[in-house]
Amino acid sequence: MNLLLDTHALIWFSENDPMLGEPAKRAIESPDNIGWVSMATLWEMAIKLSIRKLTLQKTLAEIIAQVTANGFDLLPIAPARILTVEQLPFWHRDPFDRLLIAQALSEGFTLVSNEAVFDQYGAKRLW
């Protein structure tokens, strides 16, 4: 299964935070699954760190290195996904989450997220 980690899922996984649901943690760690991290997630983290809306135990550079070390694949932001975002209903307004929804729907990935609003879009979600 292809798993697209939401920003909080990536942070909680990288910091071994118990806020990450146990089923999600097992799925991320399973060698049967492929973990994906969107460039939008890293971009969101960089913005929130720079404006002090986010603090982390590790630097962003360390988290990016950990993403690679854990064997996660990076998901680029393709122009076709931007067009998908344009078509999404406004049930959720966060631009980064809307891009993750578009990516998950278009790629057939399962979102690892605690955000139930993603379900309204028909995205597969694991928590």
DSSP file (Angstrom, degrees, kcal/mol; ACC not computed):
  #  RESIDUE AA STRUCTURE BP1 BP2  ACC     N-H-->O    O-->H-N    N-H-->O    O-->H-N    TCO  KAPPA ALPHA  PHI   PSI    X-CA   Y-CA   Z-CA
    1    1 A M              0   0    0      0, 0.0    33,-2.6     0, 0.0     2,-0.6   0.000 360.0 360.0 360.0 138.3    0.0    0.0    0.0
    2    2 A N  E     -a   34   0A   0    106,-0.3   108,-2.9    31,-0.2     2,-0.5  -0.809 360.0-162.1 -89.9 122.4    1.2    3.5   -0.8
    3    3 A L  E     -ab  35 110A   0     31,-3.2    33,-3.2    -2,-0.6     2,-0.7  -0.924   9.3-160.9-112.3 123.8    1.0    5.8    2.2
    4    4 A L  E     -ab  36 111A   0    106,-2.8   108,-2.6    -2,-0.5     2,-0.4  -0.912  20.9-140.4-102.8 113.4    1.1    9.6    1.9
    5    5 A L  E     - b   0 112A   0     31,-2.4    33,-0.5    -2,-0.7   108,-0.1  -0.587   6.6-137.2 -80.9 127.0    2.0   11.0    5.3
    6    6 A D     >  -     0   0    0    106,-2.3     4,-2.4    -2,-0.4     5,-0.2  -0.337  34.9-100.3 -68.3 162.6    0.2   14.2    6.4
    7    7 A T  H  > S+     0   0    0      1,-0.2     4,-2.4     2,-0.2     5,-0.2   0.912 123.1  47.1 -57.4 -47.6    2.4   16.8    8.1
    8    8 A H  H  > S+     0   0    0      1,-0.2     4,-2.8     2,-0.2    -1,-0.2   0.868 110.4  53.9 -65.5 -33.8    1.5   15.9   11.6
    9    9 A A  H  > S+     0   0    0    103,-0.3     4,-2.3     2,-0.2    -1,-0.2   0.918 109.8  47.3 -65.3 -42.6    1.9   12.2   10.9
   10   10 A L  H  X S+     0   0    0     -4,-2.4     4,-2.8     2,-0.2    -2,-0.2   0.935 114.6  46.5 -63.1 -46.0    5.5   12.8    9.6
   11   11 A I  H  X S+     0   0    0     -4,-2.4     4,-2.1     1,-0.2    -2,-0.2   0.950 114.8  45.6 -62.4 -49.5    6.4   14.9   12.6
   12   12 A W  H  <>S+     0   0    0     -4,-2.8     5,-2.9     1,-0.2     4,-0.2   0.863 114.6  48.8 -65.4 -34.7    4.9   12.5   15.1
   13   13 A F  H ><5S+     0   0    0     -4,-2.3     3,-1.1    -5,-0.2    -1,-0.2   0.939 112.8  46.8 -67.3 -46.3    6.6    9.5   13.4
   14   14 A S  H 3<5S+     0   0    0     -4,-2.8    -2,-0.2     1,-0.3    -1,-0.2   0.795 118.3  42.1 -67.9 -27.3   10.0   11.3   13.2
   15   15 A E  T 3<5S-     0   0    0     -4,-2.1    -1,-0.3    -5,-0.2    -2,-0.2   0.327 107.6-123.5-100.0   6.7    9.8   12.3   16.9
   16   16 A N  T < 5 +     0   0    0     -3,-1.1    -3,-0.2    -4,-0.2    -4,-0.1   0.899  48.0 175.7  52.3  44.4    8.4    9.0   18.1
   17   17 A D    > < -     0   0    0     -5,-2.9     3,-1.8    -6,-0.2    -1,-0.2  -0.648  37.4-137.6 -84.8 132.5    5.4   10.9   19.5
   18   18 A P  T 3  S+     0   0    0      0, 0.0    -1,-0.1     0, 0.0     4,-0.1   0.583  95.6  81.9 -67.0  -7.2    2.6    8.8   21.0
   19   19 A M  T 3  S+     0   0    0      2,-0.1     2,-0.4    -7,-0.1    -6,-0.1   0.770  70.6  93.9 -66.1 -23.7    0.1   11.1   19.3
   20   20 A L  S <  S-     0   0    0     -3,-1.8     5,-0.1    -8,-0.2   107,-0.1  -0.578  91.3-113.4 -69.7 123.3    0.7    9.0   16.2
   21   21 A G     >  -     0   0    0     -2,-0.4     4,-2.6     1,-0.1     5,-0.2  -0.249  17.4-124.7 -58.5 142.9   -2.0    6.3   16.2
   22   22 A E  H  > S+     0   0    0      1,-0.2     4,-2.6     2,-0.2     5,-0.2   0.894 110.3  51.4 -59.9 -43.6   -0.7    2.8   16.6
   23   23 A P  H  > S+     0   0    0      0, 0.0     4,-2.2     0, 0.0    -1,-0.2   0.912 112.2  48.4 -60.6 -38.8   -2.3    1.4   13.4
   24   24 A A  H  > S+     0   0    0    103,-0.5     4,-2.6     2,-0.2    -2,-0.2   0.924 110.9  49.9 -65.3 -44.0   -0.7    4.3   11.5
   25   25 A K  H  X S+     0   0    0     -4,-2.6     4,-2.2     1,-0.2    -1,-0.2   0.924 111.5  48.3 -61.0 -45.4    2.7    3.7   13.1
   26   26 A R  H  X S+     0   0    0     -4,-2.6     4,-1.1     1,-0.2    -1,-0.2   0.908 112.2  49.4 -61.7 -41.6    2.5    0.0   12.2
   27   27 A A  H  < S+     0   0    0     -4,-2.2     3,-0.4    -5,-0.2     6,-0.2   0.917 111.1  48.9 -65.2 -42.8    1.5    0.7    8.7
   28   28 A I  H  < S+     0   0    0     -4,-2.6    -1,-0.2     1,-0.2    -2,-0.2   0.895 115.1  45.2 -62.8 -39.9    4.3    3.2    8.2
   29   29 A E  H  < S+     0   0    0     -4,-2.2    -1,-0.2    -5,-0.2    -2,-0.2   0.632  88.2 109.0 -80.5 -13.8    6.9    0.8    9.6
   30   30 A S    ><  -     0   0    0     -4,-1.1     3,-1.5    -3,-0.4    -3,-0.0  -0.442  64.3-145.9 -69.0 129.9    5.6   -2.2    7.6
   31   31 A P  T 3  S+     0   0    0      0, 0.0    -1,-0.2     0, 0.0    -4,-0.1   0.634  97.1  69.3 -68.7 -11.2    8.0   -3.3    4.9
   32   32 A D  T 3  S+     0   0    0     -5,-0.1     2,-0.3     2,-0.0    -2,-0.1   0.632  94.9  66.7 -78.3 -13.9    4.9   -4.2    2.8
   33   33 A N  S <  S-     0   0    0     -3,-1.5     2,-0.5    -6,-0.2   -31,-0.2  -0.738  74.2-136.6-109.9 156.3    4.0   -0.5    2.4
   34   34 A I  E     -a    2   0A   0    -33,-2.6   -31,-3.2    -2,-0.3     2,-0.4  -0.960  19.9-145.2-111.5 121.6    5.7    2.4    0.6
   35   35 A G  E     -a    3   0A   0     -2,-0.5    38,-2.8    36,-0.2     2,-0.4  -0.720  15.5-168.6 -89.4 134.5    5.9    5.7    2.5
   36   36 A W  E     -ac   4  73A   0    -33,-3.2   -31,-2.4    -2,-0.4     2,-0.5  -0.952   9.8-164.8-122.7 141.4    5.6    8.9    0.6
   37   37 A V  E     - c   0  74A   0     36,-2.6    38,-2.5    -2,-0.4     2,-0.1  -0.991  20.7-135.3-125.1 121.5    6.2   12.5    1.8
   38   38 A S  E >>  - c   0  75A   0    -33,-0.5     4,-1.4    -2,-0.5     3,-0.8  -0.453  14.2-129.1 -73.2 144.6    4.9   15.3   -0.4
   39   39 A M  H 3> S+     0   0    0     36,-2.5     4,-2.3     1,-0.2     5,-0.2   0.796 111.4  65.5 -60.0 -26.9    7.1   18.2   -1.1
   40   40 A A  H 3> S+     0   0    0     35,-0.3     4,-2.7     1,-0.2    -1,-0.2   0.862  97.4  53.7 -62.8 -35.6    4.1   20.3    0.1
   41   41 A T  H <> S+     0   0    0     -3,-0.8     4,-2.3     2,-0.2    -1,-0.2   0.927 110.4  44.9 -65.4 -45.3    4.6   18.8    3.6
   42   42 A L  H  X S+     0   0    0     -4,-1.4     4,-2.3     2,-0.2    -2,-0.2   0.885 113.6  51.3 -66.3 -37.6    8.2   19.8    3.8
   43   43 A W  H  X S+     0   0    0     -4,-2.3     4,-2.4     2,-0.2    -2,-0.2   0.922 109.6  49.8 -63.5 -45.5    7.3   23.3    2.4
   44   44 A E  H  X S+     0   0    0     -4,-2.7     4,-2.6     1,-0.2     5,-0.2   0.916 110.8  49.9 -59.9 -43.6    4.5   23.6    5.0
   45   45 A M  H  X S+     0   0    0     -4,-2.3     4,-2.6     1,-0.2     5,-0.2   0.921 109.6  51.0 -62.0 -43.8    7.0   22.7    7.8
   46   46 A A  H  X S+     0   0    0     -4,-2.3     4,-2.2     2,-0.2    -1,-0.2   0.914 112.1  46.8 -60.6 -43.8    9.6   25.2    6.5
   47   47 A I  H  X S+     0   0    0     -4,-2.4     4,-1.7     2,-0.2    -2,-0.2   0.947 113.8  46.7 -63.7 -48.4    7.0   28.0    6.5
   48   48 A K  H  <>S+     0   0    0     -4,-2.6     5,-2.6     1,-0.2     6,-1.1   0.854 112.7  50.4 -66.8 -33.8    5.6   27.2   10.0
   49   49 A L  H ><5S+     0   0    0     -4,-2.6     3,-1.1    -5,-0.2    -1,-0.2   0.918 109.0  51.9 -65.7 -42.6    9.1   26.9   11.4
   50   50 A S  H 3<5S+     0   0    0     -4,-2.2    -2,-0.2     1,-0.3    -1,-0.2   0.801 114.3  41.6 -67.7 -28.5   10.1   30.3    9.9
   51   51 A I  T 3<5S-     0   0    0     -4,-1.7    -1,-0.3    -5,-0.1    -2,-0.2   0.302 114.5-115.8-100.8   9.6    7.1   32.1   11.4
   52   52 A R  T < 5S+     0   0    0     -3,-1.1    -3,-0.2    -4,-0.2    -4,-0.1   0.755  81.5 122.3  66.0  28.4    7.5   30.2   14.7
   53   53 A K  S   <S+     0   0    0     -5,-2.6     2,-0.4    -6,-0.2    -4,-0.2   0.423  74.2  44.4 -93.0  -0.4    4.1   28.4   14.5
   54   54 A L        -     0   0    0     -6,-1.1     2,-0.4    -5,-0.1    -2,-0.2  -0.997  61.6-172.2-144.9 135.5    6.0   25.0   14.8
   55   55 A T        -     0   0    0     -2,-0.4     2,-0.3    -3,-0.1    -6,-0.0  -0.979  12.0-169.2-125.0 144.7    8.7   23.8   17.0
   56   56 A L        -     0   0    0     -2,-0.4     4,-0.1     2,-0.1    -2,-0.0  -0.900  32.7-131.4-130.1 156.8   10.5   20.4   16.5
   57   57 A Q  S    S+     0   0    0     -2,-0.3     2,-0.3     2,-0.1    -1,-0.1   0.768  99.3  40.0 -74.3 -26.7   12.9   18.3   18.4
   58   58 A K  S    S-     0   0    0      1,-0.1    -2,-0.1    -3,-0.0     2,-0.1  -0.770  94.6-101.8-117.3 162.5   15.0   18.0   15.3
   59   59 A T     >  -     0   0    0     -2,-0.3     4,-2.1     1,-0.1     5,-0.2  -0.415  33.9-112.5 -76.0 162.0   15.9   20.4   12.6
   60   60 A L  H  > S+     0   0    0      1,-0.2     4,-2.7     2,-0.2     5,-0.2   0.889 120.0  56.4 -61.6 -38.3   14.1   20.4    9.3
   61   61 A A  H  > S+     0   0    0      1,-0.2     4,-2.2     2,-0.2    -1,-0.2   0.896 107.0  49.1 -60.2 -40.2   17.4   19.2    7.7
   62   62 A E  H  > S+     0   0    0      2,-0.2     4,-2.3     1,-0.2    -1,-0.2   0.892 110.8  50.0 -67.0 -39.1   17.5   16.3   10.1
   63   63 A I  H  X S+     0   0    0     -4,-2.1     4,-2.4     2,-0.2    -2,-0.2   0.918 110.3  49.7 -65.8 -42.5   13.9   15.3    9.3
   64   64 A I  H  X S+     0   0    0     -4,-2.7     4,-1.8     1,-0.2    -2,-0.2   0.915 111.7  48.9 -62.0 -41.9   14.5   15.5    5.6
   65   65 A A  H  X S+     0   0    0     -4,-2.2     4,-2.7     1,-0.2    -1,-0.2   0.888 110.8  51.0 -62.8 -38.7   17.6   13.3    6.1
   66   66 A Q  H  X S+     0   0    0     -4,-2.3     4,-2.6     2,-0.2     6,-0.2   0.868 104.1  57.8 -67.2 -36.8   15.5   10.9    8.2
   67   67 A V  H  <>S+     0   0    0     -4,-2.4     5,-2.1     2,-0.2     4,-0.2   0.941 112.2  41.2 -56.1 -48.2   12.8   10.8    5.4
   68   68 A T  H ><5S+     0   0    0     -4,-1.8     3,-1.5     1,-0.2    -2,-0.2   0.920 113.7  52.1 -66.3 -45.1   15.5    9.5    3.0
   69   69 A A  H 3<5S+     0   0    0     -4,-2.7    -1,-0.2     1,-0.3    -2,-0.2   0.833 106.1  54.9 -62.6 -32.5   17.1    7.2    5.6
   70   70 A N  T 3<5S-     0   0    0     -4,-2.6    -1,-0.3    -5,-0.2    -2,-0.2   0.517 117.5-114.0 -79.0  -3.8   13.7    5.6    6.3
   71   71 A G  T < 5 +     0   0    0     -3,-1.5   -36,-0.2     1,-0.3    -3,-0.2   0.636  61.6 154.8  81.8  13.8   13.3    4.8    2.7
   72   72 A F      < -     0   0    0     -5,-2.1     2,-0.3    -6,-0.2    -1,-0.3  -0.451  38.9-130.6 -70.4 148.1   10.3    7.2    2.1
   73   73 A D  E     -c   36   0A   0    -38,-2.8   -36,-2.6    -2,-0.1     2,-0.5  -0.774  15.6-125.1 -96.7 146.6    9.9    8.5   -1.4
   74   74 A L  E     -c   37   0A   0     -2,-0.3   -36,-0.2   -38,-0.2   -38,-0.0  -0.793  17.7-146.9 -92.6 131.9    9.4   12.2   -2.1
   75   75 A L  E     -c   38   0A   0    -38,-2.5   -36,-2.5    -2,-0.5   -35,-0.3  -0.870  14.6-143.8-101.3 114.7    6.3   13.1   -4.0
   76   76 A P        -     0   0    0      0, 0.0     2,-0.9     0, 0.0   -36,-0.1  -0.208  21.7-107.9 -70.8 167.7    6.8   16.1   -6.3
   77   77 A I        -     0   0    0    -39,-0.1    22,-0.0   -38,-0.0   -39,-0.0  -0.844  40.1-162.2 -98.5 100.4    4.1   18.7   -6.9
   78   78 A A    >>  -     0   0    0     -2,-0.9     4,-1.2     1,-0.1     3,-1.2  -0.565  26.5-122.4 -83.9 145.4    3.0   18.1  -10.5
   79   79 A P  H 3> S+     0   0    0      0, 0.0     4,-1.7     0, 0.0     3,-0.2   0.849 112.2  61.3 -54.6 -35.1    1.0   20.7  -12.4
   80   80 A A  H 3> S+     0   0    0      1,-0.2     4,-1.4     2,-0.2     5,-0.1   0.834 100.7  53.8 -62.5 -30.8   -1.8   18.2  -12.9
   81   81 A R  H <> S+     0   0    0     -3,-1.2     4,-2.3     2,-0.2    -1,-0.2   0.843 103.2  56.1 -72.4 -32.6   -2.3   18.0   -9.1
   82   82 A I  H  X S+     0   0    0     -4,-1.2     4,-1.7     1,-0.2    -2,-0.2   0.901 106.8  50.5 -62.7 -40.0   -2.6   21.8   -9.0
   83   83 A L  H  X S+     0   0    0     -4,-1.7     4,-0.9     1,-0.2    -1,-0.2   0.846 107.5  53.5 -66.6 -33.2   -5.5   21.5  -11.5
   84   84 A T  H >X S+     0   0    0     -4,-1.4     3,-0.8     1,-0.2     4,-0.8   0.915 105.1  54.2 -65.1 -42.7   -7.0   18.8   -9.3
   85   85 A V  H >< S+     0   0    0     -4,-2.3     3,-1.1     1,-0.3    -2,-0.2   0.903 102.2  58.8 -56.7 -41.5   -6.9   21.2   -6.3
   86   86 A E  H 3< S+     0   0    0     -4,-1.7    -1,-0.3     1,-0.3    -2,-0.2   0.815 107.1  47.4 -57.7 -31.3   -8.8   23.8   -8.4
   87   87 A Q  H << S+     0   0    0     -4,-0.9    -1,-0.3    -3,-0.8    -2,-0.2   0.575  87.1 108.2 -89.6 -10.6  -11.7   21.3   -8.8
   88   88 A L  S << S-     0   0    0     -3,-1.1    33,-0.0    -4,-0.8    10,-0.0  -0.424  74.0-114.9 -71.0 139.4  -11.9   20.2   -5.1
   89   89 A P    >   -     0   0    0      0, 0.0     2,-1.2     0, 0.0     3,-0.5  -0.336  30.7-110.2 -63.9 156.3  -15.0   21.4   -3.1
   90   90 A F  T 3  S+     0   0    0      1,-0.2     3,-0.1     3,-0.0    -2,-0.0  -0.329  76.5 124.5 -91.1  54.9  -14.1   23.8   -0.2
   91   91 A W  T 3  S+     0   0    0     -2,-1.2     2,-0.4     1,-0.3    -1,-0.2   0.720  84.0  30.5 -76.8 -22.0  -14.9   21.4    2.6
   92   92 A H    <   -     0   0    0     -3,-0.5    -1,-0.3     1,-0.1     0, 0.0  -0.998  66.6-168.9-138.8 131.4  -11.4   22.1    3.8
   93   93 A R        +     0   0    0     -2,-0.4    -1,-0.1    -3,-0.1    -3,-0.0   0.609  48.6 114.0-102.0 -12.8   -9.5   25.3    3.3
   94   94 A D     >  -     0   0    0      1,-0.2     4,-2.5     2,-0.1     5,-0.2  -0.444  57.4-149.2 -63.3 119.6   -5.9   24.5    4.3
   95   95 A P  H  > S+     0   0    0      0, 0.0     4,-1.7     0, 0.0    -1,-0.2   0.847  93.8  49.8 -63.7 -34.4   -4.0   24.8    1.0
   96   96 A F  H  > S+     0   0    0      2,-0.2     4,-2.1     1,-0.2     5,-0.1   0.918 112.5  46.8 -70.3 -42.2   -1.4   22.2    2.0
   97   97 A D  H  > S+     0   0    0      1,-0.2     4,-2.6     2,-0.2    -1,-0.2   0.885 109.2  55.1 -66.2 -37.4   -4.0   19.7    3.0
   98   98 A R  H  X S+     0   0    0     -4,-2.5     4,-2.3     1,-0.2    -1,-0.2   0.886 108.3  49.0 -62.9 -37.5   -6.0   20.3   -0.2
   99   99 A L  H  X S+     0   0    0     -4,-1.7     4,-2.6     2,-0.2    -1,-0.2   0.909 110.0  51.0 -67.9 -40.8   -2.8   19.5   -2.2
  100  100 A L  H  X S+     0   0    0     -4,-2.1     4,-2.9     2,-0.2     5,-0.2   0.910 110.0  50.5 -61.3 -41.3   -2.3   16.3   -0.2
  101  101 A I  H  X S+     0   0    0     -4,-2.6     4,-2.8     2,-0.2     5,-0.3   0.940 111.1  48.4 -60.6 -47.2   -5.9   15.4   -0.9
  102  102 A A  H  X S+     0   0    0     -4,-2.3     4,-2.4     1,-0.2    -2,-0.2   0.903 113.4  47.5 -60.3 -41.9   -5.4   16.0   -4.6
  103  103 A Q  H  X S+     0   0    0     -4,-2.6     4,-2.6     2,-0.2     6,-0.3   0.935 113.2  47.4 -66.0 -45.7   -2.2   14.0   -4.6
  104  104 A A  H  X>S+     0   0    0     -4,-2.9     4,-1.5     1,-0.2     5,-1.5   0.931 114.9  45.6 -62.5 -45.7   -3.7   11.1   -2.7
  105  105 A L  H  <5S+     0   0    0     -4,-2.8    -1,-0.2    -5,-0.2    -2,-0.2   0.930 116.8  44.5 -63.2 -45.3   -6.8   11.0   -4.9
  106  106 A S  H  <5S+     0   0    0     -4,-2.4    -2,-0.2    -5,-0.3    -1,-0.2   0.860 121.0  38.2 -69.4 -36.7   -4.9   11.2   -8.2
  107  107 A E  H  <5S-     0   0    0     -4,-2.6    -1,-0.2    -5,-0.2    -2,-0.2   0.593 106.1-120.9 -90.8 -12.3   -2.2    8.7   -7.2
  108  108 A G  T  <5 +     0   0    0     -4,-1.5  -106,-0.3    -5,-0.2    -3,-0.2   0.781  60.1 153.5  75.0  26.7   -4.5    6.3   -5.4
  109  109 A F      < -     0   0    0     -5,-1.5     2,-0.5    -6,-0.3    15,-0.5  -0.507  46.8-120.9 -87.5 156.9   -2.5    6.7   -2.2
  110  110 A T  E     -bd   3 124A   0   -108,-2.9  -106,-2.8    -2,-0.2     2,-0.4  -0.871  27.0-132.4 -95.1 125.7   -3.8    6.2    1.4
  111  111 A L  E     -bd   4 125A   0     13,-3.1    15,-3.1    -2,-0.5     2,-0.9  -0.640   5.9-147.9 -79.6 130.6   -3.5    9.3    3.5
  112  112 A V  E     +bd   5 126A   0   -108,-2.6  -106,-2.3    -2,-0.4  -103,-0.3  -0.865  52.2 123.0 -96.6 102.5   -2.0    8.8    7.0
  113  113 A S        -     0   0    0     13,-1.3    -2,-0.0    -2,-0.9  -108,-0.0  -0.994  64.6-139.4-160.3 150.6   -3.8   11.5    8.9
  114  114 A N  S    S+     0   0    0     -2,-0.3     2,-1.0    13,-0.0    13,-0.1   0.361  72.6 112.0 -93.0   4.5   -6.1   12.1   11.8
  115  115 A E    >   -     0   0    0      1,-0.2     3,-1.6     2,-0.1     4,-0.3  -0.681  47.0-171.5 -86.3 101.7   -8.1   14.6    9.8
  116  116 A A  G >  S+     0   0    0     -2,-1.0     3,-1.7     1,-0.3     4,-0.4   0.713  77.1  76.9 -65.2 -21.5  -11.6   13.1    9.3
  117  117 A V  G >  S+     0   0    0      1,-0.3     3,-1.1     2,-0.2     4,-0.4   0.778  81.2  70.2 -61.7 -24.2  -12.5   15.9    6.9
  118  118 A F  G X >S+     0   0    0     -3,-1.6     3,-1.4     1,-0.3     5,-1.2   0.822  86.5  66.9 -60.6 -29.5  -10.3   14.2    4.3
  119  119 A D  G X 5S+     0   0    0     -3,-1.7     3,-1.8    -4,-0.3    -1,-0.3   0.809  86.7  67.5 -62.6 -29.8  -13.0   11.4    4.2
  120  120 A Q  G < 5S+     0   0    0     -3,-1.1    -1,-0.3    -4,-0.4    -2,-0.2   0.764  97.5  54.2 -62.2 -24.0  -15.5   13.9    2.6
  121  121 A Y  G < 5S-     0   0    0     -3,-1.4    -1,-0.3    -4,-0.4    -2,-0.2   0.495 117.7-111.8 -87.8  -4.3  -13.3   13.9   -0.5
  122  122 A G  T < 5 +     0   0    0     -3,-1.8     2,-0.2     1,-0.3    -3,-0.2   0.599  65.8 151.4  82.7  10.8  -13.4   10.2   -0.9
  123  123 A A      < -     0   0    0     -5,-1.2     2,-0.3     1,-0.1    -1,-0.3  -0.516  51.8-115.1 -74.0 141.5   -9.7    9.9   -0.1
  124  124 A K  E     -d  110   0A   0    -15,-0.5   -13,-3.1    -2,-0.2     2,-0.4  -0.624  41.3-170.9 -73.4 135.8   -8.6    6.6    1.6
  125  125 A R  E     -d  111   0A   0     -2,-0.3     2,-0.4   -15,-0.2   -13,-0.2  -0.989  15.9-164.2-137.1 141.7   -7.4    7.4    5.1
  126  126 A L  E      d  112   0A   0    -15,-3.1   -13,-1.3    -2,-0.4    -2,-0.0  -0.986 360.0 360.0-125.2 131.8   -5.6    5.5    7.8
  127  127 A W              0   0    0     -2,-0.4  -103,-0.5   -15,-0.2  -102,-0.1   0.256 360.0 360.0-150.4 360.0   -5.3    6.4   11.4
